[in-house]
């Protein structure tokens, strides 16, 4: 099947898809059909004799990678089993699996998520006789990430954390584990220090495409540059106006770096928007024009002017939440819309509580994006790790997780000895530990050897009980949780916060209820523990799936990037919320990123945009007067219509209120 890309794409999209050789920078405005263009570009490459195995397409989310891959397969009607469409981190894992032995790791390494990372930092602190309670673990974790990725350097201000960082790194190595940052940093290290490895990847991936290029970090850019320098067939697609992730390392300056490193590049701008009405785009264009560090562009659309942007000044956040619920219900009933046609966007997660409460009261189904999956919570992962080892003792990853959780005196020295035996004998860590408990000339103290023996005996005992079909697995697991005294462990871990310990233990009770329900379900024929554990794996994976059909999408603006909704409600459009007070306090230059964030929010809307700005809001225990966001003054007033329920201000009052805030902003900042 021949694909006529000239017929399928607009002129600029066609130019972008047709050029496959040499460096190419595509500035793709919001809603400009970049995914469609990328899909056709890959199909065009395949049609023109470029082998699928020579193409590497990188993006940021599993969902985006899956969508891109599926679209290309559908378009070409080919299976494309050797085409690499991947997230940066998944590609990093691929490199590490093939080459991490060069860094003296085993290739069955574990990847620590944020929960695991925090546990590891706490363990590292204990090794240095530092109580984790005196640390702001979240801040320490962020510092370590910034140091590792090169966003920060050691200085007088943070130097005191250097020994802890080194101990944390040693902990990772001893546990044959890497953290999320390592999935980029270690591949870059391999590509830098081992020319043969780099040459191999350059030979394989002769054509590289990068989506959402404005979200790349300096380390990710370095990886791209290393892979593309030789062949120079690299296409990056991004929009500097949608760069909103500097806090996690994204650096929109990479567009400038790319222009410097590949000076022969061609630049193409995609400015035709297929998503939003003219009114919405006019508002977005006027707003973003106030940023100075950007490439000039003006989005345009063939869609009509559409409905006005509607602005509402509720008395407080309770009225704001009720207004959003009322409007969604009204449009849902009268305009033949589905609940998933609505997006409710907030600047920070703490604005969601009253909106959620209102949705529950009004029986509006909704989905909150960005929360932690139940099965990813540390306390649940700990119990699941025990079950995985009971089901498969040779599971090294989960064995390492439970060895000293709760603490049983089996620290770093024990682990190093277990790993040494495992490596020498080519056996699992569990088998090595089982051998070590009987060793006559053990290098371990009697106390440690006794503790190790108790641990292995306990695993063997519960493994046997779970295989006994006469005993309910639920009862066995409940007994195990009591035997290891997980409640006592939580109390010690959270000695300054018993409420948190109780909440975590309650989560384990919920997990046990779910397990008991599964075990009692007569429709479940296969009652093996492994079956249930595999089910959890699939459930956890499916949490990332696009399962918001029939639900209102309540999410932060950050989480909404890349999405679109027929109707968008942007809540809390107030000064100190957007732009966010803390962000501006940290660095006044952050005003441009806050404006980009507001721009992203506006451009999620297809047909209609509502904005709410409360007159008062409860902050802590106090009710404070708020003011509209200064960004509202950057939108032409003819594009905005004031929502005026009978009990609220009339149009003239609203205009006066708006003008007053605009004057206040102009006099202060301009």
C-alpha positions in Angstrom: 0.0 0.0 0.0 1.5 3.3 -1.1 1.0 6.3 1.2 0.6 9.7 -0.4 1.9 12.0 2.3 1.4 15.1 0.2 -2.3 14.3 0.0 -2.7 13.4 3.7 -0.8 16.3 5.3 -0.8 20.1 5.0 2.1 21.9 3.3 4.2 22.4 6.4 3.5 18.9 7.7 4.4 17.5 4.3 7.8 19.3 4.3 8.5 17.9 7.8 7.5 14.4 6.9 9.3 14.3 3.5 12.8 15.4 4.8 14.4 12.3 6.3 18.1 13.0 5.8 20.0 15.6 7.9 19.1 17.4 11.1 15.6 18.8 11.3 14.0 21.0 13.9 10.2 21.1 13.9 8.5 23.7 16.0 5.0 22.2 16.5 2.4 24.5 18.1 -0.3 23.2 20.3 -2.9 21.1 18.4 -0.9 21.3 15.1 -1.2 17.6 14.4 2.4 16.7 15.2 1.7 13.0 16.1 0.0 12.6 12.8 3.0 14.2 11.0 5.5 12.0 13.0 3.4 8.9 12.1 3.4 9.7 8.4 7.1 10.6 8.5 8.0 7.1 9.9 5.7 5.4 7.3 7.4 7.5 4.6 10.9 6.4 5.8 9.8 2.8 5.7 8.4 3.1 2.2 11.6 4.7 1.0 13.7 1.7 1.9 14.9 2.6 5.4 14.8 -0.6 7.5 12.6 -0.5 10.5 15.5 -1.6 12.8 17.5 1.5 11.8 14.8 3.8 13.2 14.6 5.1 16.8 11.7 7.2 17.9 11.8 8.6 21.5 9.1 10.2 23.5 8.2 10.7 27.2 5.2 8.6 28.2 4.4 4.9 27.7 1.0 6.0 26.4 2.5 8.3 23.7 4.9 5.6 22.6 2.2 3.0 22.4 -0.1 5.4 20.4 2.7 6.3 18.0 3.7 2.7 17.4 0.1 1.5 16.9 -0.6 4.4 14.5 2.4 3.5 12.3 1.4 -0.2 12.3 -2.1 0.6 11.3 -1.0 3.1 8.6 1.6 0.7 7.0 -0.4 -2.5 7.7 2.8 -4.1 8.9 3.8 -5.8 12.2 7.0 -3.8 12.6 8.5 -6.0 15.3 11.9 -4.4 14.9 10.8 -0.8 15.0 12.0 1.0 18.2 9.4 3.4 19.6 10.2 4.0 23.2 10.3 6.4 26.1 13.7 7.7 27.0 13.8 5.7 30.2 12.7 2.4 28.6 15.4 2.9 26.0 17.9 3.5 28.8 16.8 0.2 30.3 17.4 -1.5 26.9 21.0 -0.1 26.8 21.6 -1.2 30.5 20.3 -4.7 29.9 22.7 -5.1 27.1 25.8 -3.4 28.6 25.5 -2.7 32.4 28.0 -5.5 33.1 30.7 -3.1 31.9 29.8 -1.0 35.0 30.2 -4.1 37.2 26.4 -4.7 37.7 24.5 -7.9 37.1 22.1 -7.6 34.2 19.1 -8.6 36.4 19.3 -5.2 38.1 16.3 -3.7 39.9 14.9 -0.3 39.1 13.9 1.7 42.2 10.9 4.0 42.0 10.5 7.0 44.2 9.1 4.9 47.2 12.1 2.5 46.9 14.5 5.5 46.6 13.3 7.1 49.8 13.6 3.8 51.6 17.2 3.4 50.3 18.1 7.0 51.4 16.7 6.2 54.9 18.8 3.0 55.1 21.9 4.9 53.9 21.3 7.4 56.7 21.0 4.7 59.3 24.4 3.3 58.1 25.9 6.7 58.9 24.1 6.8 62.3 21.8 9.6 61.0 18.2 9.4 62.1 16.0 9.7 59.0 13.6 11.7 61.1 16.0 14.7 61.1 16.0 14.7 57.3 13.5 16.2 54.9 13.7 13.0 52.8 11.8 14.6 49.9 14.2 17.5 49.7 17.2 15.1 50.0 15.8 12.9 47.2 15.4 16.0 44.9 19.0 17.2 45.8 20.4 13.7 44.9 18.5 13.7 41.6 19.8 17.2 40.8 23.4 16.3 41.7 23.2 13.0 39.7 21.8 14.7 36.6 24.1 17.7 36.7 21.4 20.3 37.5 23.2 21.2 40.7 26.8 20.9 41.9 28.2 20.3 45.4 28.7 23.6 47.2 29.1 24.9 50.7 25.3 25.0 50.9 24.7 21.3 50.3 28.1 19.7 50.9 27.0 18.2 54.2 24.9 15.8 52.3 27.8 14.4 50.2 28.6 11.4 52.6 24.9 10.5 52.6 24.8 10.7 48.7 27.9 8.4 48.5 26.4 5.9 51.0 23.1 6.0 49.0 25.1 5.2 45.8 26.9 2.4 47.5 23.5 1.1 48.8 22.2 1.0 45.2 25.3 -0.8 43.9 25.2 -3.4 46.8 21.6 -4.1 46.0 22.3 -4.4 42.2 19.8 -1.5 41.8 19.5 1.7 39.9 17.2 4.7 40.4 15.2 6.5 37.8 17.9 9.0 37.0 20.4 6.2 36.4 18.3 5.1 33.5 19.6 8.1 31.6 22.9 8.8 33.4 24.4 5.3 33.2 23.6 4.8 29.5 25.3 8.2 28.8 28.3 7.0 30.8 28.4 3.7 28.8 28.2 5.6 25.5 30.9 8.1 26.6 33.4 5.6 28.1 33.0 2.7 25.7 33.4 3.8 22.0 32.5 0.3 20.8 29.1 0.4 22.5 28.5 3.9 21.0 29.5 2.8 17.6 27.2 -0.2 17.8 24.2 2.0 18.5 25.2 4.6 15.9 25.4 1.8 13.3 22.0 0.4 14.4 20.0 3.6 14.8 20.8 5.7 11.8 17.6 7.7 11.9 16.5 9.2 15.1 13.2 11.1 16.0 12.5 12.8 19.3 9.0 14.0 20.3 8.3 16.6 23.0 11.9 17.8 22.5 11.3 20.8 24.8 10.9 18.4 27.7 14.3 16.8 27.4 16.9 17.3 30.1 20.5 18.1 29.5 21.4 14.4 30.1 18.7 13.2 27.6 20.0 15.7 25.1 23.5 14.4 25.6 22.3 10.9 24.8 20.5 12.1 21.6 23.6 14.0 20.5 25.9 11.0 21.2 23.7 8.7 19.1 23.1 11.2 16.2 26.5 12.9 15.8 27.8 10.4 13.3 24.8 10.0 11.0 23.2 13.4 11.6 19.8 12.1 10.6 18.0 13.4 13.6 14.6 15.0 13.8 13.4 16.8 16.9 9.9 18.0 17.4 8.8 20.3 20.1 7.3 23.6 21.2 9.2 26.0 23.5 5.8 27.6 24.5 4.9 24.3 26.1 8.1 23.8 28.1 6.7 23.4 31.7 8.9 20.8 33.4 12.0 22.7 34.4 11.4 21.5 38.0 12.2 17.9 36.9 15.1 18.8 34.7 13.6 19.8 31.3 15.6 22.4 29.6 14.0 24.3 26.7 17.5 25.7 26.0 18.1 22.3 24.3 16.5 23.8 21.2 19.3 26.4 21.2 21.9 23.6 21.9 20.5 21.6 19.0 20.9 24.6 16.7 24.5 25.0 17.8 25.4 21.3 17.6 23.7 20.7 14.2 24.1 24.1 12.5 23.1 22.7 9.1 19.6 21.9 10.3 16.4 22.8 8.6 13.7 24.5 10.7 10.0 24.0 10.0 7.1 25.6 12.0 3.7 23.9 12.3 1.3 26.7 13.2 -2.1 25.5 11.9 -4.1 24.4 14.9 -6.8 21.7 14.4 -8.1 21.6 18.0 -9.4 25.0 19.2 -11.6 27.8 18.1 -10.3 31.2 17.0 -11.3 32.8 20.3 -9.4 30.3 22.3 -6.3 30.6 20.1 -6.4 34.4 20.1 -6.4 34.3 23.9 -3.5 31.8 23.9 -1.5 33.8 21.3 -2.0 37.1 23.2 -0.9 35.6 26.5 2.2 33.8 25.3 3.4 36.8 23.3 4.3 38.4 26.7 7.2 35.8 27.0 10.5 37.1 25.6 12.5 33.8 25.5 10.6 32.0 22.7 10.5 31.4 19.0 8.1 33.7 17.2 5.0 31.8 16.1 1.3 32.6 15.7 -1.2 29.7 15.8 -4.1 29.9 13.4 -7.1 27.8 12.7 -9.7 27.2 10.0 -12.3 26.6 12.7 -14.7 29.4 13.4 -14.6 32.0 16.3 -16.6 29.7 18.6 -17.9 30.5 22.0 -16.5 33.3 24.2 -14.2 32.3 27.1 -16.3 32.5 30.2 -14.9 33.9 33.5 -16.7 33.5 36.8 -15.9 35.1 40.2 -17.4 32.8 42.9 -17.5 33.9 46.5 -15.3 31.1 47.7 -13.9 27.7 46.7 -17.0 25.8 47.8 -19.1 27.9 45.4 -16.4 27.4 42.7 -16.7 23.6 43.1 -20.5 23.6 43.0 -20.4 25.9 39.9 -18.1 23.5 38.0 -20.4 20.5 39.0 -23.6 22.4 38.0 -22.2 23.5 34.6 -20.8 20.0 33.8 -24.2 18.4 34.7 -26.1 21.0 32.7 -23.9 20.5 29.5 -23.9 16.8 30.0 -27.7 16.7 30.0 -28.4 19.4 27.4 -25.6 19.2 24.9 -25.3 15.5 24.3 -21.7 15.4 25.7 -20.1 12.5 27.6 -18.4 13.0 30.9 -15.0 12.4 29.4 -15.5 15.4 27.2 -14.8 17.6 30.3 -11.4 18.5 31.7 -11.1 20.3 35.0 -7.6 21.7 35.4 -5.9 22.9 38.6 -2.5 24.4 39.3 -1.8 22.3 42.4 -3.2 19.0 43.7 -4.5 20.6 46.9 -7.2 22.5 44.9 -8.9 19.2 44.1 -10.5 18.3 47.5 -13.7 20.4 47.3 -14.1 19.8 43.6 -13.9 16.0 44.3 -16.4 16.4 47.1 -18.8 18.3 44.9 -18.5 15.6 42.2 -19.3 12.9 44.7 -22.3 14.8 46.0 -23.6 15.3 42.5 -22.9 11.7 41.4 -20.5 12.9 38.7 -18.1 10.1 37.8 -14.5 11.4 37.7 -10.9 10.4 37.5 -8.0 12.1 39.3 -4.7 11.9 37.3 -1.3 11.8 38.9 -2.0 10.0 42.2 0.0 7.0 43.4 -1.5 3.6 42.4 -2.6 1.7 45.5 -0.3 -1.2 44.6 2.7 1.1 44.3 2.4 2.3 47.9 5.5 1.2 49.9 3.6 -0.8 52.5 1.7 -2.7 49.8 4.8 -3.3 47.8 6.5 -4.7 50.9 3.7 -7.3 51.5 3.6 -8.2 47.8 7.4 -8.7 47.9 6.9 -11.3 50.7 4.3 -13.1 48.6 6.4 -13.0 45.5 9.3 -14.6 47.4 7.0 -17.2 48.9 5.8 -18.0 45.4 9.2 -17.9 43.9 12.2 -17.8 46.3 14.6 -17.2 43.5 13.1 -13.8 42.8 16.3 -11.8 43.8 14.6 -8.4 43.4 11.9 -9.1 46.0 14.2 -11.1 48.2 16.4 -8.0 48.6 13.3 -5.9 49.4 12.2 -8.1 52.3 15.6 -9.3 53.7 15.7 -6.5 56.2 12.1 -5.2 56.1 11.2 -5.1 59.0 14.7 -4.8 60.3 16.2 -8.0 61.6 19.9 -7.1 61.8 20.7 -8.3 58.3 22.5 -5.2 57.0 25.1 -4.3 54.4 27.8 -6.8 55.6 25.3 -9.8 55.4 24.1 -8.7 52.0 27.7 -8.4 50.6 28.4 -12.0 51.8 25.2 -13.3 50.3 25.9 -11.6 47.0 29.5 -13.0 46.9 28.2 -16.6 47.4 25.5 -16.0 44.8 28.0 -14.8 42.2 30.6 -17.5 42.9 28.1 -20.4 42.8 25.8 -18.9 40.1 22.8 -19.3 42.3 19.9 -17.1 43.5 20.4 -14.8 46.5 17.9 -16.9 48.5 19.8 -20.1 47.8 23.0 -18.3 48.9 21.4 -17.0 52.1 20.0 -20.5 52.8 23.5 -21.9 52.5 25.1 -19.2 54.6 22.8 -19.9 57.6 24.4 -23.4 58.0 28.0 -22.5 57.2 30.3 -23.7 60.0 33.0 -21.2 59.4 30.5 -18.3 58.8 32.0 -14.8 58.5 28.8 -13.6 60.2 28.3 -13.2 64.0 26.3 -15.8 65.8 23.5 -13.3 66.3 23.3 -12.4 62.6 23.5 -16.1 61.6 20.7 -16.9 64.0 18.6 -14.0 62.6 19.3 -15.3 59.0 18.3 -18.8 60.0 15.0 -17.5 61.5 14.2 -15.6 58.4 14.9 -18.5 56.0 12.9 -20.9 58.3 10.0 -18.5 58.3 10.0 -18.3 54.5 10.1 -22.1 54.2 7.3 -22.5 56.8 4.9 -20.0 55.1 5.7 -21.3 51.7 4.6 -24.8 52.8 1.5 -23.4 54.4 0.5 -21.6 51.2 0.9 -24.8 49.2 -1.5 -26.6 51.6 -4.9 -26.4 49.8 -6.7 -27.1 53.1 -5.6 -23.8 54.6 -7.0 -20.5 53.3 -4.3 -18.4 51.8 -5.9 -15.3 53.3 -5.5 -16.7 56.8 -1.8 -17.6 56.1 -0.9 -14.2 54.8 -2.7 -12.4 57.7 -0.7 -14.6 60.1 2.5 -13.8 58.2 1.9 -10.0 58.6 1.5 -10.5 62.3 4.6 -12.8 62.6 6.9 -10.2 60.9 5.2 -7.5 63.1 4.7 -5.1 60.3 2.7 -2.9 62.5 5.6 -2.5 64.9 7.8 -1.7 61.9 5.5 1.1 60.9 5.4 2.5 64.4 9.2 2.7 64.5 9.4 4.1 61.0 6.9 6.8 61.7 7.4 7.3 65.4 6.7 11.0 65.0 3.5 10.4 63.1 1.3 7.5 64.5 -1.6 8.8 62.3 0.5 8.0 59.2 1.4 4.6 60.5 -2.2 3.8 61.2 -3.2 5.0 57.7 -0.5 2.7 56.1 -1.6 -0.3 58.2 -5.2 0.4 57.1 -4.0 0.2 53.5 -2.7 -3.3 54.3 -6.1 -4.2 55.7 -7.7 -3.0 52.4 -5.2 -5.2 50.5 -6.1 -8.2 52.6 -9.8 -7.5 52.0 -9.1 -7.5 48.2 -7.2 -10.7 48.5 -9.9 -12.4 50.5 -12.5 -11.3 48.0 -10.5 -12.9 45.2 -10.0 -16.1 47.1 -13.7 -16.4 47.9 -14.8 -15.6 44.3 -16.3 -18.7 42.9 -15.6 -17.5 39.4 -11.9 -17.7 40.1 -11.0 -21.3 39.3 -7.2 -20.9 39.5 -6.4 -20.2 43.2 -2.6 -20.2 42.9 -0.8 -17.4 44.6 1.2 -16.7 41.4 -2.1 -16.1 39.5 -3.1 -13.4 41.9 0.3 -11.8 41.8 0.3 -11.7 38.0 -3.2 -10.2 38.2 -1.8 -7.3 40.4 1.0 -6.8 37.8 -1.5 -6.4 35.1 -3.8 -4.2 37.2 -0.8 -1.9 38.0 0.1 -1.7 34.4 -3.5 -1.0 33.4 -3.5 2.0 35.8 -1.6 3.8 33.1 -4.0 2.9 30.4 -6.5 5.4 28.9 -9.4 4.3 31.1 -11.2 7.6 31.5 -14.2 6.8 29.3 -17.3 8.2 30.9 -15.4 10.1 33.6 -14.7 13.8 34.1 -10.9 14.3 34.0 -9.7 16.2 37.1 -6.0 16.9 36.9 -3.2 19.4 37.3 -2.3 21.5 34.3 1.1 19.6 34.2 -0.8 16.3 33.8 -3.0 17.7 31.1 -0.2 18.4 28.6 -0.8 16.5 25.4 -4.5 16.0 26.1 -7.6 17.8 24.8 -11.2 18.2 25.9 -14.3 19.6 24.4 -15.0 21.8 27.5 -12.3 22.9 29.9 -12.8 24.3 33.4 -9.7 26.1 34.7 -10.1 26.5 38.5 -8.3 28.8 40.9 -7.2 31.4 38.3 -6.0 33.6 41.1 -2.9 35.6 42.0 -0.4 33.4 44.0 -2.0 30.3 42.5 -1.1 30.9 38.9 1.5 32.3 38.8 2.4 30.2 41.8 3.7 32.3 44.7 6.4 29.8 45.7 7.7 29.4 42.2 8.1 33.2 41.8 9.7 33.5 45.2 12.3 30.9 44.3 13.1 32.7 41.0 11.3 35.8 39.6 12.3 34.5 36.1 9.9 31.6 36.6 7.1 33.9 35.6 7.7 32.8 32.0 7.3 29.1 32.8 4.1 29.9 34.8 2.8 31.8 31.8 3.6 28.8 29.6 1.7 26.6 32.0 -1.3 28.9 31.7 -0.9 28.8 27.9 -1.0 24.9 28.0 -4.2 25.1 30.1 -5.9 27.4 27.6 -4.9 25.3 24.6 -6.4 22.1 26.0 -9.9 23.4 25.2 -11.6 22.6 21.9 -15.0 24.3 22.0 -15.3 26.1 25.3 -13.1 27.4 28.1 -14.4 28.4 31.6 -12.2 30.1 34.2 -13.0 30.6 37.8 -11.3 33.0 40.2 -12.5 33.0 43.8 -13.0 36.3 45.7 -12.0 34.6 48.9 -10.2 31.3 49.6 -9.5 29.4 52.8 -5.7 29.0 53.2 -4.8 27.0 56.3 -7.2 28.1 59.0 -7.8 31.6 57.6 -10.0 33.0 54.9 -8.1 35.4 52.7 -9.2 37.8 50.0 -7.7 36.7 46.7 -7.3 38.6 43.4 -7.6 37.4 39.8 -4.4 36.0 38.2 -2.4 38.8 36.5 -2.4 36.6 33.4 -6.1 37.4 32.9 -5.1 41.0 32.0 -3.0 39.6 29.1 -6.1 38.2 27.4 -8.0 40.7 25.2 -11.2 41.7 27.1 -13.4 41.3 24.0 -12.6 37.5 24.2 -14.0 37.2 27.7 -17.6 37.0 28.8 -18.4 37.2 32.5 -20.6 34.5 34.0 -23.2 36.3 36.1 -25.6 34.1 38.1 -28.4 36.2 39.6 -27.0 36.2 43.1 -23.5 37.3 42.0 -22.1 40.5 40.5 -23.5 41.9 37.3 -21.5 42.5 34.1 -20.6 46.1 35.0 -19.4 45.1 38.5 -17.4 42.2 37.1 -15.8 44.5 34.5 -14.9 47.0 37.1 -13.4 44.3 39.4 -11.4 42.9 36.5 -10.2 46.4 35.4 -9.1 47.2 39.0 -7.0 44.0 39.2 -5.5 44.7 35.8 -4.5 48.2 36.8 -3.0 46.9 40.0 -1.0 44.3 38.1 0.2 46.8 35.5 1.3 49.4 38.0 3.2 46.7 40.0 5.0 44.8 37.3 5.3 47.0 34.2 
